[in-house]
Amino acid sequence: MSRLLELRQDIAGALASLDLNVYTHIPARMALPGAFLAAGNPYIEQGQTFGERLVRFEVAIASQTGDNLSETEALDRLIESAQALLDAAGWTVEEVSQPYIQDFNNAAALVTTFTVSTFETFN
């Protein structure tokens, strides 16, 4: 298994206590509410010491579909909970994007994206 996959699994594990379907990849079809992980931008860059790299991931979190008020409240709770869980797991939450609407399985869901990072040494 690659170290990058292990890092994605670490993020998924940090979010396990949320009521989400969490994918360590971009799924062809996503069950809602859900989250998926993708490479960040930049994905890997020089770290603070020799041999160390800063690795970034994007974590997209989508609420269950519903009326606008319930989707907004659900996403707000997910944002607050996910940020606390990722912080506790040692990930740096660099930013949380403005929520937007995205279609999943022919249904519109409210989505936000977290940019998270960690320092890693690859062998």
mmCIF file of the C-alpha atoms, coordinates in Angstrom:
data_MODEL
# 
_entry.id   MODEL 
# 
loop_
_atom_site.group_PDB 
_atom_site.id 
_atom_site.type_symbol 
_atom_site.label_atom_id 
_atom_site.label_alt_id 
_atom_site.label_comp_id 
_atom_site.label_asym_id 
_atom_site.label_entity_id 
_atom_site.label_seq_id 
_atom_site.pdbx_PDB_ins_code 
_atom_site.Cartn_x 
_atom_site.Cartn_y 
_atom_site.Cartn_z 
_atom_site.occupancy 
_atom_site.B_iso_or_equiv 
_atom_site.pdbx_formal_charge 
_atom_site.auth_seq_id 
_atom_site.auth_comp_id 
_atom_site.auth_asym_id 
_atom_site.auth_atom_id 
_atom_site.pdbx_PDB_model_num 
ATOM 1   C CA . MET A 1 1   ? 0.000   0.000  0.000  1.00 0.00 ? 1   MET A CA 1 
ATOM 2   C CA . SER A 1 2   ? 1.289   3.471  -0.823 1.00 0.00 ? 2   SER A CA 1 
ATOM 3   C CA . ARG A 1 3   ? 2.006   5.997  1.913  1.00 0.00 ? 3   ARG A CA 1 
ATOM 4   C CA . LEU A 1 4   ? -0.370  8.462  0.225  1.00 0.00 ? 4   LEU A CA 1 
ATOM 5   C CA . LEU A 1 5   ? -3.228  5.945  0.501  1.00 0.00 ? 5   LEU A CA 1 
ATOM 6   C CA . GLU A 1 6   ? -2.325  5.396  4.161  1.00 0.00 ? 6   GLU A CA 1 
ATOM 7   C CA . LEU A 1 7   ? -2.578  9.156  4.730  1.00 0.00 ? 7   LEU A CA 1 
ATOM 8   C CA . ARG A 1 8   ? -5.997  9.248  3.036  1.00 0.00 ? 8   ARG A CA 1 
ATOM 9   C CA . GLN A 1 9   ? -7.091  6.341  5.254  1.00 0.00 ? 9   GLN A CA 1 
ATOM 10  C CA . ASP A 1 10  ? -5.886  8.301  8.304  1.00 0.00 ? 10  ASP A CA 1 
ATOM 11  C CA . ILE A 1 11  ? -8.140  11.202 7.305  1.00 0.00 ? 11  ILE A CA 1 
ATOM 12  C CA . ALA A 1 12  ? -11.076 8.838  6.696  1.00 0.00 ? 12  ALA A CA 1 
ATOM 13  C CA . GLY A 1 13  ? -10.477 7.311  10.134 1.00 0.00 ? 13  GLY A CA 1 
ATOM 14  C CA . ALA A 1 14  ? -10.484 10.744 11.746 1.00 0.00 ? 14  ALA A CA 1 
ATOM 15  C CA . LEU A 1 15  ? -13.928 11.376 10.224 1.00 0.00 ? 15  LEU A CA 1 
ATOM 16  C CA . ALA A 1 16  ? -15.305 7.914  11.089 1.00 0.00 ? 16  ALA A CA 1 
ATOM 17  C CA . SER A 1 17  ? -17.433 9.116  14.005 1.00 0.00 ? 17  SER A CA 1 
ATOM 18  C CA . LEU A 1 18  ? -19.441 11.424 11.725 1.00 0.00 ? 18  LEU A CA 1 
ATOM 19  C CA . ASP A 1 19  ? -22.566 10.051 10.088 1.00 0.00 ? 19  ASP A CA 1 
ATOM 20  C CA . LEU A 1 20  ? -20.933 10.110 6.624  1.00 0.00 ? 20  LEU A CA 1 
ATOM 21  C CA . ASN A 1 21  ? -20.079 7.714  3.837  1.00 0.00 ? 21  ASN A CA 1 
ATOM 22  C CA . VAL A 1 22  ? -16.336 8.451  3.556  1.00 0.00 ? 22  VAL A CA 1 
ATOM 23  C CA . TYR A 1 23  ? -14.382 7.537  0.413  1.00 0.00 ? 23  TYR A CA 1 
ATOM 24  C CA . THR A 1 24  ? -10.578 7.598  0.175  1.00 0.00 ? 24  THR A CA 1 
ATOM 25  C CA . HIS A 1 25  ? -10.955 8.306  -3.561 1.00 0.00 ? 25  HIS A CA 1 
ATOM 26  C CA . ILE A 1 26  ? -13.285 10.211 -5.871 1.00 0.00 ? 26  ILE A CA 1 
ATOM 27  C CA . PRO A 1 27  ? -16.261 7.854  -6.203 1.00 0.00 ? 27  PRO A CA 1 
ATOM 28  C CA . ALA A 1 28  ? -18.207 7.268  -9.397 1.00 0.00 ? 28  ALA A CA 1 
ATOM 29  C CA . ARG A 1 29  ? -21.409 7.510  -7.304 1.00 0.00 ? 29  ARG A CA 1 
ATOM 30  C CA . MET A 1 30  ? -21.473 8.892  -3.786 1.00 0.00 ? 30  MET A CA 1 
ATOM 31  C CA . ALA A 1 31  ? -24.015 7.999  -1.120 1.00 0.00 ? 31  ALA A CA 1 
ATOM 32  C CA . LEU A 1 32  ? -25.136 11.076 0.843  1.00 0.00 ? 32  LEU A CA 1 
ATOM 33  C CA . PRO A 1 33  ? -24.293 12.451 3.273  1.00 0.00 ? 33  PRO A CA 1 
ATOM 34  C CA . GLY A 1 34  ? -20.755 11.745 2.233  1.00 0.00 ? 34  GLY A CA 1 
ATOM 35  C CA . ALA A 1 35  ? -17.151 12.816 1.948  1.00 0.00 ? 35  ALA A CA 1 
ATOM 36  C CA . PHE A 1 36  ? -14.369 12.013 -0.470 1.00 0.00 ? 36  PHE A CA 1 
ATOM 37  C CA . LEU A 1 37  ? -10.659 12.727 -0.525 1.00 0.00 ? 37  LEU A CA 1 
ATOM 38  C CA . ALA A 1 38  ? -8.545  13.999 -3.399 1.00 0.00 ? 38  ALA A CA 1 
ATOM 39  C CA . ALA A 1 39  ? -5.088  15.421 -3.946 1.00 0.00 ? 39  ALA A CA 1 
ATOM 40  C CA . GLY A 1 40  ? -4.625  19.002 -2.802 1.00 0.00 ? 40  GLY A CA 1 
ATOM 41  C CA . ASN A 1 41  ? -2.935  21.817 -4.681 1.00 0.00 ? 41  ASN A CA 1 
ATOM 42  C CA . PRO A 1 42  ? -0.025  21.734 -4.558 1.00 0.00 ? 42  PRO A CA 1 
ATOM 43  C CA . TYR A 1 43  ? -0.150  18.043 -3.698 1.00 0.00 ? 43  TYR A CA 1 
ATOM 44  C CA . ILE A 1 44  ? 3.406   17.615 -2.387 1.00 0.00 ? 44  ILE A CA 1 
ATOM 45  C CA . GLU A 1 45  ? 5.982   20.319 -1.770 1.00 0.00 ? 45  GLU A CA 1 
ATOM 46  C CA . GLN A 1 46  ? 9.209   20.819 0.153  1.00 0.00 ? 46  GLN A CA 1 
ATOM 47  C CA . GLY A 1 47  ? 8.868   20.605 3.935  1.00 0.00 ? 47  GLY A CA 1 
ATOM 48  C CA . GLN A 1 48  ? 10.727  22.450 6.673  1.00 0.00 ? 48  GLN A CA 1 
ATOM 49  C CA . THR A 1 49  ? 13.691  20.044 6.942  1.00 0.00 ? 49  THR A CA 1 
ATOM 50  C CA . PHE A 1 50  ? 15.737  17.960 4.506  1.00 0.00 ? 50  PHE A CA 1 
ATOM 51  C CA . GLY A 1 51  ? 13.732  15.010 3.213  1.00 0.00 ? 51  GLY A CA 1 
ATOM 52  C CA . GLU A 1 52  ? 10.456  16.221 4.665  1.00 0.00 ? 52  GLU A CA 1 
ATOM 53  C CA . ARG A 1 53  ? 7.489   17.018 2.425  1.00 0.00 ? 53  ARG A CA 1 
ATOM 54  C CA . LEU A 1 54  ? 4.255   18.899 3.004  1.00 0.00 ? 54  LEU A CA 1 
ATOM 55  C CA . VAL A 1 55  ? 1.353   16.803 1.679  1.00 0.00 ? 55  VAL A CA 1 
ATOM 56  C CA . ARG A 1 56  ? -2.074  18.345 1.031  1.00 0.00 ? 56  ARG A CA 1 
ATOM 57  C CA . PHE A 1 57  ? -5.458  16.765 0.530  1.00 0.00 ? 57  PHE A CA 1 
ATOM 58  C CA . GLU A 1 58  ? -8.882  18.136 -0.308 1.00 0.00 ? 58  GLU A CA 1 
ATOM 59  C CA . VAL A 1 59  ? -11.754 16.688 1.710  1.00 0.00 ? 59  VAL A CA 1 
ATOM 60  C CA . ALA A 1 60  ? -15.126 17.357 0.082  1.00 0.00 ? 60  ALA A CA 1 
ATOM 61  C CA . ILE A 1 61  ? -18.061 16.982 2.460  1.00 0.00 ? 61  ILE A CA 1 
ATOM 62  C CA . ALA A 1 62  ? -21.640 16.884 1.163  1.00 0.00 ? 62  ALA A CA 1 
ATOM 63  C CA . SER A 1 63  ? -24.813 17.106 3.216  1.00 0.00 ? 63  SER A CA 1 
ATOM 64  C CA . GLN A 1 64  ? -27.902 14.983 2.770  1.00 0.00 ? 64  GLN A CA 1 
ATOM 65  C CA . THR A 1 65  ? -30.271 16.477 0.199  1.00 0.00 ? 65  THR A CA 1 
ATOM 66  C CA . GLY A 1 66  ? -33.277 18.359 1.528  1.00 0.00 ? 66  GLY A CA 1 
ATOM 67  C CA . ASP A 1 67  ? -34.642 21.857 1.794  1.00 0.00 ? 67  ASP A CA 1 
ATOM 68  C CA . ASN A 1 68  ? -32.121 24.721 1.853  1.00 0.00 ? 68  ASN A CA 1 
ATOM 69  C CA . LEU A 1 69  ? -32.410 25.426 5.579  1.00 0.00 ? 69  LEU A CA 1 
ATOM 70  C CA . SER A 1 70  ? -31.933 21.819 6.682  1.00 0.00 ? 70  SER A CA 1 
ATOM 71  C CA . GLU A 1 71  ? -29.014 21.305 4.260  1.00 0.00 ? 71  GLU A CA 1 
ATOM 72  C CA . THR A 1 72  ? -27.318 24.482 5.512  1.00 0.00 ? 72  THR A CA 1 
ATOM 73  C CA . GLU A 1 73  ? -27.750 23.524 9.172  1.00 0.00 ? 73  GLU A CA 1 
ATOM 74  C CA . ALA A 1 74  ? -26.535 19.966 8.508  1.00 0.00 ? 74  ALA A CA 1 
ATOM 75  C CA . LEU A 1 75  ? -23.465 21.193 6.636  1.00 0.00 ? 75  LEU A CA 1 
ATOM 76  C CA . ASP A 1 76  ? -22.678 23.732 9.387  1.00 0.00 ? 76  ASP A CA 1 
ATOM 77  C CA . ARG A 1 77  ? -22.683 20.908 11.958 1.00 0.00 ? 77  ARG A CA 1 
ATOM 78  C CA . LEU A 1 78  ? -20.520 18.718 9.705  1.00 0.00 ? 78  LEU A CA 1 
ATOM 79  C CA . ILE A 1 79  ? -18.019 21.559 9.201  1.00 0.00 ? 79  ILE A CA 1 
ATOM 80  C CA . GLU A 1 80  ? -17.701 22.205 12.928 1.00 0.00 ? 80  GLU A CA 1 
ATOM 81  C CA . SER A 1 81  ? -17.398 18.516 13.799 1.00 0.00 ? 81  SER A CA 1 
ATOM 82  C CA . ALA A 1 82  ? -15.027 17.606 10.965 1.00 0.00 ? 82  ALA A CA 1 
ATOM 83  C CA . GLN A 1 83  ? -12.706 20.508 11.751 1.00 0.00 ? 83  GLN A CA 1 
ATOM 84  C CA . ALA A 1 84  ? -12.498 19.475 15.419 1.00 0.00 ? 84  ALA A CA 1 
ATOM 85  C CA . LEU A 1 85  ? -11.879 15.803 14.526 1.00 0.00 ? 85  LEU A CA 1 
ATOM 86  C CA . LEU A 1 86  ? -9.187  16.612 11.968 1.00 0.00 ? 86  LEU A CA 1 
ATOM 87  C CA . ASP A 1 87  ? -7.459  18.991 14.401 1.00 0.00 ? 87  ASP A CA 1 
ATOM 88  C CA . ALA A 1 88  ? -7.545  16.311 17.115 1.00 0.00 ? 88  ALA A CA 1 
ATOM 89  C CA . ALA A 1 89  ? -6.032  13.767 14.710 1.00 0.00 ? 89  ALA A CA 1 
ATOM 90  C CA . GLY A 1 90  ? -3.062  16.062 14.055 1.00 0.00 ? 90  GLY A CA 1 
ATOM 91  C CA . TRP A 1 91  ? -4.023  17.371 10.623 1.00 0.00 ? 91  TRP A CA 1 
ATOM 92  C CA . THR A 1 92  ? -3.600  21.055 9.835  1.00 0.00 ? 92  THR A CA 1 
ATOM 93  C CA . VAL A 1 93  ? -6.880  22.443 8.514  1.00 0.00 ? 93  VAL A CA 1 
ATOM 94  C CA . GLU A 1 94  ? -5.611  25.178 6.201  1.00 0.00 ? 94  GLU A CA 1 
ATOM 95  C CA . GLU A 1 95  ? -9.003  26.362 4.986  1.00 0.00 ? 95  GLU A CA 1 
ATOM 96  C CA . VAL A 1 96  ? -12.657 25.505 4.559  1.00 0.00 ? 96  VAL A CA 1 
ATOM 97  C CA . SER A 1 97  ? -14.198 26.669 1.293  1.00 0.00 ? 97  SER A CA 1 
ATOM 98  C CA . GLN A 1 98  ? -17.420 28.562 0.830  1.00 0.00 ? 98  GLN A CA 1 
ATOM 99  C CA . PRO A 1 99  ? -20.289 26.036 0.474  1.00 0.00 ? 99  PRO A CA 1 
ATOM 100 C CA . TYR A 1 100 ? -21.588 25.400 -3.022 1.00 0.00 ? 100 TYR A CA 1 
ATOM 101 C CA . ILE A 1 101 ? -24.202 23.221 -4.737 1.00 0.00 ? 101 ILE A CA 1 
ATOM 102 C CA . GLN A 1 102 ? -23.088 20.067 -6.578 1.00 0.00 ? 102 GLN A CA 1 
ATOM 103 C CA . ASP A 1 103 ? -25.094 17.296 -8.208 1.00 0.00 ? 103 ASP A CA 1 
ATOM 104 C CA . PHE A 1 104 ? -24.632 13.756 -6.904 1.00 0.00 ? 104 PHE A CA 1 
ATOM 105 C CA . ASN A 1 105 ? -26.705 10.937 -8.369 1.00 0.00 ? 105 ASN A CA 1 
ATOM 106 C CA . ASN A 1 106 ? -29.140 13.431 -9.961 1.00 0.00 ? 106 ASN A CA 1 
ATOM 107 C CA . ALA A 1 107 ? -29.710 15.272 -6.675 1.00 0.00 ? 107 ALA A CA 1 
ATOM 108 C CA . ALA A 1 108 ? -28.279 18.620 -5.632 1.00 0.00 ? 108 ALA A CA 1 
ATOM 109 C CA . ALA A 1 109 ? -26.320 18.633 -2.363 1.00 0.00 ? 109 ALA A CA 1 
ATOM 110 C CA . LEU A 1 110 ? -24.613 21.391 -0.419 1.00 0.00 ? 110 LEU A CA 1 
ATOM 111 C CA . VAL A 1 111 ? -20.837 20.832 -0.369 1.00 0.00 ? 111 VAL A CA 1 
ATOM 112 C CA . THR A 1 112 ? -17.764 22.374 1.201  1.00 0.00 ? 112 THR A CA 1 
ATOM 113 C CA . THR A 1 113 ? -14.120 21.479 0.773  1.00 0.00 ? 113 THR A CA 1 
ATOM 114 C CA . PHE A 1 114 ? -11.481 21.333 3.483  1.00 0.00 ? 114 PHE A CA 1 
ATOM 115 C CA . THR A 1 115 ? -7.803  21.737 2.612  1.00 0.00 ? 115 THR A CA 1 
ATOM 116 C CA . VAL A 1 116 ? -5.779  19.685 5.089  1.00 0.00 ? 116 VAL A CA 1 
ATOM 117 C CA . SER A 1 117 ? -2.061  19.038 5.286  1.00 0.00 ? 117 SER A CA 1 
ATOM 118 C CA . THR A 1 118 ? 0.647   17.205 7.190  1.00 0.00 ? 118 THR A CA 1 
ATOM 119 C CA . PHE A 1 119 ? 4.402   16.817 7.034  1.00 0.00 ? 119 PHE A CA 1 
ATOM 120 C CA . GLU A 1 120 ? 5.635   13.450 5.795  1.00 0.00 ? 120 GLU A CA 1 
ATOM 121 C CA . THR A 1 121 ? 8.983   11.840 5.042  1.00 0.00 ? 121 THR A CA 1 
ATOM 122 C CA . PHE A 1 122 ? 8.897   9.409  2.118  1.00 0.00 ? 122 PHE A CA 1 
ATOM 123 C CA . ASN A 1 123 ? 11.493  6.638  1.838  1.00 0.00 ? 123 ASN A CA 1 
# 
